[in-house]
Amino acid sequence: MLNGEKKLARPLRWAMVGGGRLSQVGYKHRSGALRDNTAFQLVAGAFDIDADRGRDFGVHLGLDADRCYADYRELFSRERQREEGIEVVTIATPNGTHYEITKAALEAGLHVICEKPLFFTSQQAREVKALAEQKNRIVGVTYGYSGHPMLLQMRQMIASGEIGEVRMVDMRYTHGFSASDSADKFEAQKWRVDPAVAGPSFVLGDLSTHTFYISQLVLPELKLQSLLCDRQSFIASRAPLEDNAMVMMRYHGGAVGRMWTSSVDAGSMNAQQIRVIGSKASLQWCDWLPNELRYEVQNQPSQLLHHGMAYLDQAALAEDRLGALHTEGLTDAWANIYLRCALAIDAKNRGDETALANLIYPDIDAGLEGVRWVENCVRSADSGAVWVNYE
Ligand SMILES: NC(=O)c1ccc[n+]([C@@H]2O[C@H](COP(=O)([O-])OP(=O)(O)OC[C@H]3O[C@@H](n4cnc5c(N)ncnc54)[C@H](O)[C@@H]3O)[C@@H](O)[C@H]2O)c1
């Protein structure tokens, strides 16, 4: 169980690009990174596309005014000149900026924690992976939901054969907040339906990359062989970007899967779910009841495993923060992801590649796989919703 005791010799000096006053995701980063007060220390930032608003926001977060910068270039160059400058930066800006800011951060010698979808193309991700290796730096990706401890329980139970041979993976990430075109008036939605800023997809990148990463987390051995994606723009002005998509998948070894992702699932607040069906039993987790894992063995009463209970695997208990009596939520999951990234950065800094290899965290490969997933889905959909080999 986690209790906030320090796991690093000292907190990492941390900055943010984006995640400003009006952003949707900025506070999730800060509440995740700063939860334990021992892993990260927020010391600088270029928080906003509007430089004055960004500086003002930084000051209201309690930062020194001279460490609240106009843009990421100034942030990286000025911090580099300081004896105790930043060591790691989070990038929480719209998708189209991730690639150039990540590259600039790595060139400045920083570790990076970046938002998803990581980049527009897998070629960009491979290039950045090579740059990170050359610079000996970490790139983490904030697949925040994946920090819920019950997903590690799911991973362990599948690995130890408790559901038998995996046959099907059923995934969904939908909500209804874009059911009407009035949603597109809001700043955070405008760019999501603009290919120049959002990239080659809307909901496939925005939503399904989360659930796709969760499938990789709980099923690390399962590899995609081919898929068929059909995507729609129910609000016509969003074309060519989709607000709904359905994907069928075939994995190497014979298992099959499906993913439904949508922002026009009218009335739905947020519905993310993964069900893994094996030859003996099934496991099901959803993000609106993240403290539970449903375990259904054929011909037996179903069980609801509960977070923090002694019967769980050590991996799931190790990241529990509140104990079984109290409800954990998304901010706890984000705190776990940030802690995992901090441990990865620390291991990298110490040159401890063994420790690094044993850590489970959303790394550059996880970011690359998310981009690759979107690329393959778009290729299938735009070829007329046909089966394509997974490339
Ligand atoms: N991991 C998650 O659960 C999750 C949730 C929401 C958003 N996201 C991702 O986070 C990113 C941001 O999404 P959002 O919804 O917060 O967007 P948003 O439009 O609400 O906020 C973007 C923020 O970035 C700032 N910004 C834009 N360009 C900038 C630049 N060049 N330099 C500095 N600041 C800049 C804006 O001023 C704003 O503060 C996207 O990639 C999105 O996909 C992830």
PDBQT file of the ligand as one rigid body, heavy atoms in Angstrom, charges set to zero:
ROOT
HETATM    1  N1  LIG A 401      -5.088  11.520 -20.510  1.00  0.00    +0.000 N 
HETATM    2  C1  LIG A 401      -6.346  11.950 -20.482  1.00  0.00    +0.000 C 
HETATM    3  O1  LIG A 401      -7.203  11.356 -19.820  1.00  0.00    +0.000 OA
HETATM    4  C2  LIG A 401      -6.704  13.181 -21.248  1.00  0.00    +0.000 A 
HETATM    5  C3  LIG A 401      -7.869  13.907 -20.967  1.00  0.00    +0.000 A 
HETATM    6  C4  LIG A 401      -8.122  15.093 -21.677  1.00  0.00    +0.000 A 
HETATM    7  C5  LIG A 401      -7.216  15.515 -22.651  1.00  0.00    +0.000 A 
HETATM    8  N2  LIG A 401      -6.115  14.766 -22.917  1.00  0.00    +0.000 N 
HETATM    9  C6  LIG A 401      -5.118  15.208 -23.916  1.00  0.00    +0.000 C 
HETATM   10  O2  LIG A 401      -4.457  16.359 -23.379  1.00  0.00    +0.000 OA
HETATM   11  C7  LIG A 401      -4.129  17.277 -24.406  1.00  0.00    +0.000 C 
HETATM   12  C8  LIG A 401      -4.783  18.614 -24.080  1.00  0.00    +0.000 C 
HETATM   13  O3  LIG A 401      -6.185  18.429 -24.074  1.00  0.00    +0.000 OA
HETATM   14  P1  LIG A 401      -7.175  19.415 -23.290  1.00  0.00    +0.000 P 
HETATM   15  O4  LIG A 401      -8.504  18.785 -23.377  1.00  0.00    +0.000 OA
HETATM   16  O5  LIG A 401      -6.631  19.765 -21.965  1.00  0.00    +0.000 OA
HETATM   17  O6  LIG A 401      -7.107  20.678 -24.272  1.00  0.00    +0.000 OA
HETATM   18  P2  LIG A 401      -7.597  22.150 -23.950  1.00  0.00    +0.000 P 
HETATM   19  O7  LIG A 401      -7.856  22.781 -25.250  1.00  0.00    +0.000 OA
HETATM   20  O8  LIG A 401      -8.655  22.118 -22.898  1.00  0.00    +0.000 OA
HETATM   21  O9  LIG A 401      -6.312  22.826 -23.261  1.00  0.00    +0.000 OA
HETATM   22  C9  LIG A 401      -5.091  22.993 -23.952  1.00  0.00    +0.000 C 
HETATM   23  C10 LIG A 401      -4.159  23.837 -23.089  1.00  0.00    +0.000 C 
HETATM   24  O10 LIG A 401      -2.896  23.922 -23.747  1.00  0.00    +0.000 OA
HETATM   25  C11 LIG A 401      -2.546  25.311 -23.906  1.00  0.00    +0.000 C 
HETATM   26  N3  LIG A 401      -1.723  25.401 -25.119  1.00  0.00    +0.000 N 
HETATM   27  C12 LIG A 401      -2.095  25.191 -26.394  1.00  0.00    +0.000 A 
HETATM   28  N4  LIG A 401      -1.027  25.295 -27.218  1.00  0.00    +0.000 NA
HETATM   29  C13 LIG A 401       0.031  25.583 -26.419  1.00  0.00    +0.000 A 
HETATM   30  C14 LIG A 401       1.401  25.820 -26.661  1.00  0.00    +0.000 A 
HETATM   31  N5  LIG A 401       1.929  25.767 -27.898  1.00  0.00    +0.000 N 
HETATM   32  N6  LIG A 401       2.204  26.103 -25.598  1.00  0.00    +0.000 NA
HETATM   33  C15 LIG A 401       1.707  26.160 -24.340  1.00  0.00    +0.000 A 
HETATM   34  N7  LIG A 401       0.403  25.927 -24.059  1.00  0.00    +0.000 NA
HETATM   35  C16 LIG A 401      -0.409  25.646 -25.075  1.00  0.00    +0.000 A 
HETATM   36  C17 LIG A 401      -3.872  26.038 -23.965  1.00  0.00    +0.000 C 
HETATM   37  O11 LIG A 401      -3.729  27.418 -23.667  1.00  0.00    +0.000 OA
HETATM   38  C18 LIG A 401      -4.630  25.263 -22.888  1.00  0.00    +0.000 C 
HETATM   39  O12 LIG A 401      -4.265  25.684 -21.588  1.00  0.00    +0.000 OA
HETATM   40  C19 LIG A 401      -4.609  16.628 -25.701  1.00  0.00    +0.000 C 
HETATM   41  O13 LIG A 401      -3.552  15.942 -26.318  1.00  0.00    +0.000 OA
HETATM   42  C20 LIG A 401      -5.671  15.632 -25.247  1.00  0.00    +0.000 C 
HETATM   43  O14 LIG A 401      -5.808  14.520 -26.131  1.00  0.00    +0.000 OA
HETATM   44  C21 LIG A 401      -5.852  13.626 -22.237  1.00  0.00    +0.000 A 
ENDROOT
TORSDOF 0
